[in-house]
């Protein structure tokens, strides 16, 4: 008996990638939707009933519960992509690149983007007028001295990696591109990914024209990382 895949999907979150992967795999699945708190923008407490950390994405399949985007991608590929359509063959250079980008997305690309989001909130936080110059000064100093340069360095690195290939793992589209979509969409929405990075811009355009990506948007609903 086939076990049903359930994706616990939080709006405007990394779980959109898992929806896209499931569509690329052609798997039947169910979606349980969760809305962010309108004040804090955090995930609702109901998600803690699925996983102790209360974050998304989480996939359940029978008695199995898997959290973390990279772990979910590997789990779904192991179980539902036996032909290796979305993962290069083991032992190849493309497989090494695949593994690198699968981990780079969350391990390197996302932390400075998250810090930028945090310090943008610090700058705009409602504080007494005599404190605001201090909070804004601290936020600006961190952004200019650390966060901003790190984001620019990473974007330049990723741009250079696409000089000789259309996709991150090699000549063929793979699940590594799905994993990389979230940080790059976030960077385009709020962190300076613009015409200075034509290869990354072209990569995003190719991503957005994939039928499975478009179907995932229809299933997941509005998706705004601005």
TAFENPE-V195964 format. One record per residue. OMEGA is omega in radians with two decimals (999 if undefined). NEAR is the number of other C-alpha atoms within 8 Angstrom. Layout:
BEGIN
omega->[OMEGA,OMEGA]
near->[NEAR,NEAR]
END
This chain:
BEGIN
omega->[-3.11,3.11,-3.14,3.04,3.05,3.05,3.06,-2.86,3.06,-3.11,3.10,-3.07,3.13,-3.11,3.07,3.11,-3.12,3.02,-3.14,3.12,3.14,3.09,3.09,-3.14,-3.11,-3.10,3.00,-3.10,3.03,3.11,2.97,-3.00,3.09,3.12,3.09,3.02,-3.03,3.14,-3.05,-3.05,3.10,3.10,-3.14,-3.12,-3.14,-3.13,3.11,3.05,3.14,-3.14,-3.05,-3.11,3.08,-3.13,3.13,0.21,2.94,3.07,3.01,3.11,-3.01,-3.14,-3.07,3.03,-3.12,3.06,-3.11,-3.04,-3.11,3.13,3.11,3.13,-3.13,3.12,-3.11,3.10,3.13,-3.04,-2.92,3.06,-3.08,-3.13,3.11,-3.14,-3.03,3.10,-3.14,-3.11,3.12,3.08,-3.14,3.07,3.11,3.11,3.09,3.11,3.10,-3.12,3.13,-3.07,3.08,-3.13,-3.14,-3.04,-3.12,-3.06,-3.08,-3.02,-3.02,-3.07,3.12,3.09,3.08,3.10,3.10,3.12,-3.14,-3.07,2.98,3.09,3.09,-3.14,-3.05,-3.08,3.09,3.13,3.09,-3.01,-3.10,3.11,-3.04,3.11,-3.14,-3.11,3.12,3.12,3.11,-3.12,-3.13,-3.13,3.12,-3.13,-3.07,-3.06,-3.04,-2.99,-3.12,3.11,3.11,3.12,-3.14,3.13,-3.12,3.11,3.11,3.10,-3.13,3.08,3.14,-3.14,-3.13,3.12,-3.03,-3.11,3.14,-3.05,-2.98,-3.11,-3.11,-3.10,-3.09,3.02,3.13,3.11,3.03,3.09,3.07,-3.13,-3.11,-3.05,-3.04,3.12,-3.11,3.03,3.08,3.14,3.11,-3.11,-2.98,-3.02,2.92,3.05,-3.05,-3.05,3.07,-3.09,-3.03,-3.12,3.08,3.10,3.11,3.10,3.10,3.11,3.11,3.11,-3.02,3.11,-3.14,-3.12,-3.13,3.09,-3.12,3.08,3.13,3.08,3.12,-3.12,-3.02,-3.13,-3.09,-3.04,-3.04,3.12,-3.11,999]
near->[2,3,6,9,11,11,15,14,15,13,14,9,10,10,15,13,12,13,12,14,12,11,12,9,8,6,8,7,9,8,8,8,8,11,8,11,9,5,4,6,7,6,13,10,7,7,14,10,8,8,11,6,6,13,9,14,15,16,12,11,10,7,5,6,9,10,11,9,12,9,9,13,11,8,9,9,12,8,7,8,11,7,4,9,7,9,11,12,8,5,6,8,6,10,13,10,11,15,9,8,13,13,10,9,12,10,8,9,12,10,9,12,14,8,9,12,8,8,10,9,8,10,11,7,6,4,6,6,6,6,8,10,8,8,10,11,8,8,12,9,8,9,11,9,8,8,13,11,9,9,12,9,8,9,10,9,8,9,12,7,9,12,8,5,9,10,12,14,16,10,7,7,11,14,12,14,11,11,13,11,11,10,12,10,10,12,11,10,10,9,10,8,14,8,6,5,11,9,9,11,11,8,10,11,8,8,9,8,8,8,6,10,13,10,10,12,12,7,7,11,7,7,9,5,8,5]
END
